[in-house]
């Protein structure tokens, strides 16, 4: 079933929106109140480009929540259970954010822009409201705002030589999540070694939304020799790689330990942070659910399921599959989901109730493609 996406002022366009249309955008979604390109009409080509070459993605929907002021670092420590003792300008960190009950509410990348300014590059949710409310109510000396920053991702095995051509050999010194403010032919950007794939790459944070078409053209022209093409964060590759999609995979009860994020939570640090006591209790008692992969039997999936699919074991509900697709690399239907721990055993057989019919499946650890 094909449904048109109405364009209007209630959702924002990215600085690259016109360029994506010119390059053949065929489908989009809504993410962080913005139009989010999801395909340019040939998903197989987009998948192959990511795995074998290089792709460019408009990911401006990765909005930044910034807070600046003398309490910026102190405030960041309160927002997350990640230990920030070694926080430094120019090196990002993946940080789970939890509410006061220890429930996962976002999983952004933290970037310390300067000694008194920090950005959170967020997943899909209104975290700016959360951050603003806490800062104001607890009197942290910071100003919370959304900076003029719009990421353009360059992903795939040929991303690194392309970015080196554009910016210089210094890019090889960037560690994962490392970043540096610079210019590309006069266009102000932050270049970060990051991206939502396991294929490697960079994100170019445009710092002037009036120059979106110029930046898009620069990347496209420089990448022509590498056969670059447009795409989007790839649905199939993220399943194969076991990447967490916050809004898709989590529900209102999710906690970071269920998704293997416990290594980013330091419960022993002296620092107080939001959700610390509940998280300590969860860690002590143990999780009741786990994020797992599934190998799914039956005919090849032609399109992703539109809704979460219930998982059963001997007619008992044990969890949900949040996303599913056919994997060319694994030559199998695959899915990810959240399942009761007693059933989260490698090879355990379950039944998934998809919209077309029920299918048998087997639990497998993540990532499914290694």
FENRABEL-V553807 format. One record per backbone hydrogen bond with DSSP energy under -1.0 kcal/mol. CO is the residue of the C=O (numbers start at 1). NH is the residue of the N-H. E is the energy in kcal/mol with one decimal. If there is no record, write none. Layout:
co->CO nh->NH e->E
co->CO nh->NH e->E
This chain:
co->8 nh->11 e->-1.2
co->12 nh->35 e->-2.3
co->14 nh->17 e->-1.6
co->16 nh->20 e->-2.4
co->17 nh->21 e->-1.9
co->18 nh->22 e->-2.1
co->19 nh->23 e->-1.6
co->20 nh->25 e->-2.0
co->21 nh->24 e->-1.5
co->27 nh->38 e->-2.6
co->27 nh->39 e->-1.3
co->29 nh->36 e->-3.2
co->31 nh->34 e->-1.2
co->33 nh->12 e->-2.6
co->34 nh->31 e->-2.2
co->36 nh->29 e->-2.3
co->39 nh->26 e->-2.5
co->39 nh->27 e->-1.6
co->42 nh->46 e->-2.1
co->43 nh->47 e->-2.2
co->44 nh->48 e->-2.6
co->45 nh->49 e->-2.5
co->46 nh->50 e->-1.7
co->47 nh->51 e->-2.0
co->48 nh->52 e->-2.7
co->49 nh->53 e->-2.0
co->53 nh->158 e->-2.5
co->55 nh->155 e->-2.2
co->56 nh->231 e->-1.8
co->57 nh->59 e->-1.0
co->57 nh->153 e->-2.3
co->59 nh->62 e->-2.2
co->61 nh->63 e->-2.1
co->63 nh->122 e->-2.4
co->65 nh->120 e->-1.9
co->66 nh->145 e->-2.5
co->67 nh->118 e->-2.2
co->68 nh->143 e->-2.8
co->69 nh->72 e->-1.7
co->71 nh->75 e->-3.2
co->72 nh->76 e->-2.2
co->73 nh->77 e->-2.1
co->74 nh->78 e->-1.2
co->75 nh->79 e->-1.6
co->76 nh->80 e->-1.2
co->78 nh->274 e->-2.7
co->81 nh->266 e->-2.7
co->84 nh->87 e->-1.7
co->88 nh->91 e->-1.6
co->90 nh->179 e->-2.4
co->93 nh->110 e->-3.9
co->97 nh->105 e->-3.0
co->97 nh->106 e->-1.2
co->99 nh->102 e->-1.9
co->103 nh->99 e->-2.2
co->106 nh->97 e->-2.8
co->108 nh->95 e->-2.7
co->109 nh->121 e->-3.1
co->110 nh->93 e->-2.0
co->111 nh->119 e->-3.0
co->112 nh->90 e->-1.3
co->114 nh->117 e->-1.2
co->116 nh->69 e->-2.7
co->117 nh->113 e->-1.4
co->117 nh->114 e->-1.7
co->118 nh->67 e->-2.2
co->119 nh->111 e->-2.7
co->120 nh->65 e->-2.4
co->121 nh->109 e->-1.6
co->123 nh->125 e->-1.1
co->125 nh->127 e->-2.1
co->126 nh->130 e->-1.1
co->127 nh->131 e->-3.1
co->128 nh->132 e->-2.6
co->129 nh->133 e->-2.4
co->130 nh->134 e->-2.1
co->131 nh->135 e->-2.5
co->132 nh->136 e->-2.4
co->133 nh->137 e->-2.4
co->134 nh->138 e->-2.3
co->135 nh->140 e->-2.0
co->140 nh->142 e->-2.0
co->141 nh->71 e->-1.7
co->143 nh->68 e->-2.1
co->145 nh->66 e->-3.1
co->147 nh->149 e->-1.6
co->150 nh->206 e->-2.6
co->151 nh->59 e->-1.2
co->152 nh->204 e->-3.1
co->153 nh->57 e->-2.6
co->154 nh->202 e->-2.7
co->155 nh->55 e->-2.8
co->156 nh->159 e->-2.0
co->158 nh->162 e->-1.5
co->159 nh->163 e->-2.8
co->160 nh->164 e->-2.4
co->161 nh->165 e->-2.0
co->162 nh->166 e->-1.7
co->163 nh->167 e->-2.9
co->164 nh->168 e->-1.8
co->168 nh->171 e->-1.4
co->169 nh->172 e->-1.8
co->170 nh->173 e->-1.8
co->171 nh->174 e->-1.2
co->175 nh->178 e->-2.8
co->177 nh->92 e->-3.0
co->178 nh->193 e->-2.6
co->180 nh->191 e->-2.8
co->182 nh->189 e->-2.6
co->184 nh->187 e->-1.7
co->187 nh->184 e->-2.2
co->188 nh->207 e->-2.6
co->189 nh->182 e->-2.9
co->190 nh->205 e->-3.4
co->191 nh->180 e->-2.0
co->192 nh->194 e->-1.3
co->192 nh->203 e->-2.7
co->193 nh->177 e->-3.3
co->195 nh->197 e->-1.7
co->200 nh->156 e->-2.8
co->202 nh->154 e->-3.0
co->203 nh->192 e->-2.5
co->204 nh->152 e->-1.7
co->205 nh->190 e->-1.6
co->206 nh->150 e->-1.9
co->208 nh->211 e->-2.5
co->211 nh->215 e->-2.4
co->212 nh->216 e->-2.5
co->213 nh->217 e->-2.1
co->214 nh->218 e->-2.2
co->215 nh->219 e->-2.4
co->216 nh->220 e->-2.5
co->217 nh->221 e->-2.7
co->218 nh->222 e->-2.4
co->219 nh->223 e->-2.1
co->223 nh->226 e->-1.4
co->223 nh->228 e->-2.1
co->224 nh->227 e->-1.7
co->229 nh->56 e->-2.1
co->234 nh->238 e->-2.0
co->235 nh->239 e->-1.2
co->236 nh->240 e->-2.4
co->237 nh->241 e->-2.2
co->238 nh->243 e->-2.2
co->240 nh->369 e->-2.7
co->245 nh->249 e->-3.4
co->246 nh->250 e->-2.0
co->251 nh->254 e->-1.5
co->254 nh->104 e->-2.5
co->255 nh->258 e->-1.1
co->256 nh->261 e->-2.5
co->257 nh->260 e->-1.3
co->258 nh->291 e->-2.0
co->261 nh->264 e->-1.9
co->262 nh->265 e->-1.8
co->273 nh->276 e->-1.8
co->275 nh->279 e->-2.3
co->276 nh->280 e->-2.3
co->277 nh->281 e->-2.0
co->278 nh->282 e->-2.5
co->279 nh->283 e->-2.6
co->280 nh->284 e->-2.0
co->281 nh->285 e->-2.5
co->282 nh->286 e->-2.4
co->288 nh->341 e->-2.1
co->290 nh->339 e->-2.4
co->292 nh->337 e->-2.0
co->293 nh->364 e->-2.5
co->294 nh->335 e->-1.8
co->295 nh->362 e->-2.1
co->309 nh->321 e->-3.3
co->310 nh->353 e->-3.0
co->311 nh->318 e->-3.0
co->311 nh->319 e->-1.0
co->312 nh->351 e->-2.6
co->313 nh->316 e->-1.7
co->316 nh->313 e->-2.5
co->318 nh->340 e->-2.6
co->319 nh->311 e->-2.8
co->320 nh->338 e->-2.2
co->321 nh->309 e->-2.5
co->323 nh->336 e->-2.0
co->325 nh->334 e->-3.3
co->327 nh->331 e->-1.2
co->327 nh->332 e->-1.4
co->332 nh->327 e->-3.1
co->333 nh->296 e->-2.5
co->334 nh->325 e->-2.4
co->335 nh->294 e->-2.3
co->336 nh->322 e->-2.0
co->336 nh->323 e->-1.3
co->337 nh->292 e->-2.7
co->338 nh->320 e->-2.3
co->339 nh->290 e->-2.4
co->340 nh->343 e->-2.0
co->343 nh->345 e->-1.7
co->345 nh->348 e->-2.8
co->348 nh->363 e->-2.5
co->350 nh->361 e->-2.5
co->351 nh->312 e->-3.2
co->352 nh->354 e->-1.3
co->352 nh->359 e->-2.7
co->357 nh->354 e->-1.1
co->359 nh->352 e->-3.2
co->360 nh->297 e->-3.0
co->361 nh->350 e->-2.7
co->362 nh->295 e->-2.5
co->363 nh->347 e->-3.4
co->364 nh->293 e->-2.5
